[in-house]
Structures are given as C-alpha cells and as structure tokens.
Amino acid sequence: MAEQSVRWGILATGGIAAAFTADLVDLPEAEVVAVASRSQDSADAFAERFGIPRAYGDWNAFADDGDIDVVYVATPHSAHRAAAGLCLEAGHNVLCEKAFTLNARQAGELVALAKARGSFLMEAMWMYCNPLIRRLKALVDDGAIGEVRHVQADFGLAGPFPPAHRLRDPAQGGGALLDLGVYPVSFAQLLLGEPSDVAARATLSAEGVDLQTGALLSWDNGALASLHCSIVGGTATAASVTGSQGRIDVPYGFFFPDRFVLHRDGRDPEEFTADPADGPRNSLRHEAAEVMRALRAGETESPLVPLDGTLAVMRTLDAVRDRIGVRYPGEAPEEDRAPALTPA
Ligand SMILES: NC(=O)c1ccc[n+]([C@@H]2O[C@H](COP(=O)([O-])OP(=O)(O)OC[C@H]3O[C@@H](n4cnc5c(N)ncnc54)[C@H](OP(=O)(O)O)[C@@H]3O)[C@@H](O)[C@H]2O)c1
C-alpha cells in the first residue's frame, strides 16, 4: 500500500457520498473502485457519474469485494452500525460518517469489531482534520488563552425539512442533535475532553425528534460549554472559546473555518486565515488524506480522530438525549445504554 493508490469503496449514494466521492476523484493517491447501494439502479447511476468500475445493488456482494482498501459509509446514522459492522466483519477498513452511530453502545460494538479484526476505523469527523481547527487546538493546548473556561458553539439550519425527510424521521436517527449537534459537542470535547455532567432542554417534533436542543456541559475543573443545534432556525454557526487569559472567536462555519481571531489579554487581536493551498473550505480532502496516511503507516486509528474521542462524544450525545427524552425505534431502554454521565 505504501506506493500504490488507496482503493476506496463507497457505501450509499446520497448527498454526502457524492460530495466525498467528488473530492476523492480529485486526489491522485485515491482510486474509487466500487460503490454499493440498496438498489442496483442507484449504484449504476452513481458509478457512471464518477467513473467507478464496480457497482453493487447488494451490500453483501460489496462487502465480499476483496479489492477494496477502505470503505466509506455514508448511510443515515441509523444504518451506520449495520453497514460499518458488515464491512468490518468482512475484513475491511472503514471510515464512517457522523454521527458515528445512534448511540454509544453501537459505537462500542464497532470499535470492538475493528480492534478484534485489527482493522482501521475512523469517524468521518472532518472538522478534526481541518488545518485551521488543528491550528486552533494547538494554540489552546499551548496556553494561548490560558485555561479554557467556556466554549460556546451552535449549528442550526432553517429548513424547513418536511416530515418525510431523514432529519425528521426517528427511524433514521432524525433530529438536530445527531446530525448537527455532533459538531458543537465534538468541538467542545476536542478542547476539553469528556464532560463530567450534562444538562439539556429541547423542543421536540410531533414525531419525537429534537427540533432544537440547548445543552450545558460541565467539567470538574469548572469549565462549561453552552451548545445549541436546530433544524428549525438558521443560527450563526459560530464558536467562541474563552480562557483565563483571552478568547478565540470562530465566525460562521466554525467546523470548517476559513479564519479565526485570537484575542490575547492586553494584545492586539491576531487573525489566522486558511492557506489557499488547502483548497475550498468545505473540501473533505483533509479527512480522506488522513485516512490514507494512516493506512499507509499501518495505523488502525487516526491520532486526529481517535476512537476514544468518538466514544466520548457518543456518550455525551446519549446523555443529552436522556435529558431531553429522545429515544430511537428499537433502542434499548436507558439502563441498557452506555453509562450516562451524572444526571442534571
Ligand atoms: N460530513 C459531512 O459534512 C456530512 C454532511 C451531510 C451528512 N453527513 C452524514 O452522512 C450521512 C448521510 O447523510 P446524507 O445527507 O448523505 O443523507 P442522504 O442524502 O439521505 O443519503 C443517505 C443515503 O443512504 C442510503 N439510505 C437511505 N436510507 C437508508 C436506510 N434506511 N438504510 C440504509 N441506507 C439508507 C441511501 O443510499 P442508497 O439508496 O444508495 O442505499 C441514501 O441515498 C448521515 O449520517 C449524515 O449525518 C455528513
């Protein structure tokens, strides 16, 4: 694998599968060799659109394809456990979209499967691979703003999303939290780790998914994170990190920033901007490059998106759902899920 291109298989043919594949086909070190769909027609159309040689209308046949180096799972979250699990069982390496699974229990099962097989597994948390986010984290870790006291972040879309849309459908893991709230939570946990306590309130839809959720995360050292997500209102989608000696403000699109401003107490603000050589701000190429780097290095997880971090985020999402009373069809009762953080 060190010299030849990395052969990708794409599982599902929806919106993000197309966006990711479009970025992959531009990378000289990547080759998209197969696509799978629940329908042969969709697989064929996707294969024709991107010039992919093998198209499967059957997940099992795709999983049996031995000439794939890594599978990208791009189904709705409700199917991540089944899709990624099938591919891991078949011996494949897997990059799985966010939210990684419906709950922490499913996430733990995938991680255990990957470890048992010695396969690579990573959540497609592209924010963690973004060069400016990595710069921001390095600054915070180096103490540029002192000790982190508070993180604020939000991500809301105005929609409107019709009831049949996957974001409104409990059976597809719908709601704002798993689709959008995963970014504010992942941002806060990138800087502060797993919280010790979670409080949350939400507005629920008639179908029982969260239309908007506000969460307050807290840490034993006194740090707090105020987070919001919504599928019924377009928010600033910005973030701010306040420390004991300054603040970092990330404007619109905080999870794929093109700039941020560092305010150190007593100094002029410093602006950090994206390197034009890094490509369009919404490019998924950094995430793809990290997967291929890790595979070539023989690593089974990425240090940028560690599996422990993914599991910790899933535990927080479970705790938030516990507080707001959202449970998905077929989910185990509360007591069977991963241990919740201390109830608010
Ligand atoms: N990284 C990002 O920036 C980003 C952006 C958007 C979404 N996402 C994540 O990516 C995932 C997919 O989102 P999307 O916007 O691409 O959704 P989408 O457009 O609805 O596509 C999902 C695809 O999954 C397959 N699918 C649909 N229902 C399914 C089911 N019940 N069981 C199994 N497969 C099913 C379908 O493909 P086939 O018909 O081919 O089977 C469908 O086209 C979600 O987990 C979402 O959170 C990530």
The ligand as an SDF file (V2000), in Angstrom:
LIG
                    3D

 48 52  0  0  0  0  0  0  0  0999 V2000
  -19.5030   15.1130    6.7930 N   0  0  0  0  0  0  0  0  0  0  0  0
  -20.4700   15.9340    6.4120 C   0  0  0  0  0  0  0  0  0  0  0  0
  -20.2690   17.1070    6.1360 O   0  0  0  0  0  0  0  0  0  0  0  0
  -21.8580   15.4030    6.2910 C   0  0  0  0  0  0  0  0  0  0  0  0
  -22.7980   16.1270    5.5760 C   0  0  0  0  0  0  0  0  0  0  0  0
  -24.0510   15.5950    5.4180 C   0  0  0  0  0  0  0  0  0  0  0  0
  -24.3540   14.3780    6.0060 C   0  0  0  0  0  0  0  0  0  0  0  0
  -23.4340   13.7060    6.7380 N   0  0  0  0  0  0  0  0  0  0  0  0
  -23.7580   12.4010    7.3520 C   0  0  0  0  0  0  0  0  0  0  0  0
  -23.7770   11.4370    6.3120 O   0  0  0  0  0  0  0  0  0  0  0  0
  -24.8620   10.5260    6.4860 C   0  0  0  0  0  0  0  0  0  0  0  0
  -25.7320   10.5790    5.2430 C   0  0  0  0  0  0  0  0  0  0  0  0
  -26.2340   11.8830    5.0770 O   0  0  0  0  0  0  0  0  0  0  0  0
  -26.7610   12.4000    3.6460 P   0  0  0  0  0  0  0  0  0  0  0  0
  -27.0640   13.8350    3.8280 O   0  0  0  0  0  0  0  0  0  0  0  0
  -25.8440   11.9800    2.5650 O   0  0  0  0  0  0  0  0  0  0  0  0
  -28.1330   11.5780    3.5550 O   0  0  0  0  0  0  0  0  0  0  0  0
  -28.9370   11.2110    2.2340 P   0  0  0  0  0  0  0  0  0  0  0  0
  -28.6780   12.2090    1.1730 O   0  0  0  0  0  0  0  0  0  0  0  0
  -30.3210   10.9210    2.6690 O   0  0  0  0  0  0  0  0  0  0  0  0
  -28.2370    9.8510    1.7590 O   0  0  0  0  0  0  0  0  0  0  0  0
  -28.1820    8.7100    2.5460 C   0  0  0  0  0  0  0  0  0  0  0  0
  -28.0840    7.5040    1.6270 C   0  0  0  0  0  0  0  0  0  0  0  0
  -28.0780    6.3390    2.4430 O   0  0  0  0  0  0  0  0  0  0  0  0
  -28.8940    5.3200    1.8470 C   0  0  0  0  0  0  0  0  0  0  0  0
  -30.0410    5.0790    2.7300 N   0  0  0  0  0  0  0  0  0  0  0  0
  -31.1550    5.8250    2.8820 C   0  0  0  0  0  0  0  0  0  0  0  0
  -31.9680    5.2850    3.7980 N   0  0  0  0  0  0  0  0  0  0  0  0
  -31.3490    4.1830    4.2440 C   0  0  0  0  0  0  0  0  0  0  0  0
  -31.6850    3.1970    5.1830 C   0  0  0  0  0  0  0  0  0  0  0  0
  -32.8380    3.2450    5.8690 N   0  0  0  0  0  0  0  0  0  0  0  0
  -30.8210    2.1920    5.3900 N   0  0  0  0  0  0  0  0  0  0  0  0
  -29.6790    2.1410    4.7090 C   0  0  0  0  0  0  0  0  0  0  0  0
  -29.3000    3.0460    3.7800 N   0  0  0  0  0  0  0  0  0  0  0  0
  -30.1330    4.0550    3.5570 C   0  0  0  0  0  0  0  0  0  0  0  0
  -29.3450    5.8540    0.5200 C   0  0  0  0  0  0  0  0  0  0  0  0
  -28.4310    5.3980   -0.4500 O   0  0  0  0  0  0  0  0  0  0  0  0
  -28.8190    4.1270   -1.3590 P   0  0  0  0  0  0  0  0  0  0  0  0
  -30.1750    4.4460   -1.9190 O   0  0  0  0  0  0  0  0  0  0  0  0
  -27.7380    4.0940   -2.3290 O   0  0  0  0  0  0  0  0  0  0  0  0
  -28.8630    2.9170   -0.4710 O   0  0  0  0  0  0  0  0  0  0  0  0
  -29.2440    7.3530    0.6740 C   0  0  0  0  0  0  0  0  0  0  0  0
  -29.0180    7.9930   -0.5380 O   0  0  0  0  0  0  0  0  0  0  0  0
  -25.5520   10.9420    7.7770 C   0  0  0  0  0  0  0  0  0  0  0  0
  -25.0790   10.1440    8.8390 O   0  0  0  0  0  0  0  0  0  0  0  0
  -25.1360   12.3930    7.9800 C   0  0  0  0  0  0  0  0  0  0  0  0
  -25.0650   12.7950    9.3260 O   0  0  0  0  0  0  0  0  0  0  0  0
  -22.1900   14.1970    6.8650 C   0  0  0  0  0  0  0  0  0  0  0  0
  1  2  1  0
  2  3  2  0
  2  4  1  0
  4  5  1  0
  4 48  2  0
  5  6  2  0
  6  7  1  0
  7  8  2  0
  8  9  1  0
  8 48  1  0
  9 10  1  0
  9 46  1  0
 10 11  1  0
 11 12  1  0
 11 44  1  0
 12 13  1  0
 13 14  1  0
 14 15  2  0
 14 16  1  0
 14 17  1  0
 17 18  1  0
 18 19  2  0
 18 20  1  0
 18 21  1  0
 21 22  1  0
 22 23  1  0
 23 24  1  0
 23 42  1  0
 24 25  1  0
 25 26  1  0
 25 36  1  0
 26 27  1  0
 26 35  1  0
 27 28  2  0
 28 29  1  0
 29 30  1  0
 29 35  2  0
 30 31  1  0
 30 32  2  0
 32 33  1  0
 33 34  2  0
 34 35  1  0
 36 37  1  0
 36 42  1  0
 37 38  1  0
 38 39  2  0
 38 40  1  0
 38 41  1  0
 42 43  1  0
 44 45  1  0
 44 46  1  0
 46 47  1  0
M  CHG  2   8   1  16  -1
M  END
$$$$
